[in-house]
């Protein structure tokens, strides 16, 4: 097989392999908790408020859903509560 065909085929196979690996890892409980904790830390830093997220769901290329998002205000009143976003 000539090099002009072999190199693009190997590159394509590696790219598809990395993509499949990422899609597999994105569905693990560890990855979802990692994303959720980083999202909570970022929001708390930016808003200077506590942020609570019960769970995070990721669907391939379609949606990211936050379940039970709760952000209390500074006076212990509810600023935002959403069952699903």
NORRA-V996944 format. One record per pair of residues at least 24 apart in sequence whose C-alpha atoms are under 10 Angstrom apart, sorted by the first residue. I is the first residue (numbers start at 1). J is the second residue. D is the distance in Angstrom with one decimal. If there is no record, write none. Layout:
I_J_D ; I_J_D
This chain:
23_59_9.7 ; 23_60_7.5 ; 23_61_9.8 ; 24_60_10.0 ; 26_57_9.9 ; 26_58_7.5 ; 26_59_9.0 ; 26_60_8.8 ; 27_57_8.5 ; 27_58_7.0 ; 27_59_8.2 ; 27_60_8.9 ; 28_58_9.9 ; 29_56_9.5 ; 29_57_9.8 ; 32_56_6.3 ; 32_57_7.4 ; 32_58_7.8 ; 36_66_8.9 ; 43_71_9.8 ; 44_71_9.3 ; 47_71_9.6 ; 48_73_9.8 ; 48_74_9.2 ; 49_73_7.0 ; 49_74_7.2 ; 49_79_9.8 ; 50_74_9.1 ; 51_80_9.5 ; 52_81_9.5 ; 53_81_10.0 ; 53_82_9.7 ; 53_83_9.8 ; 53_84_10.0 ; 54_83_9.5 ; 54_84_10.0 ; 55_84_9.7 ; 56_84_9.7 ; 56_85_9.7
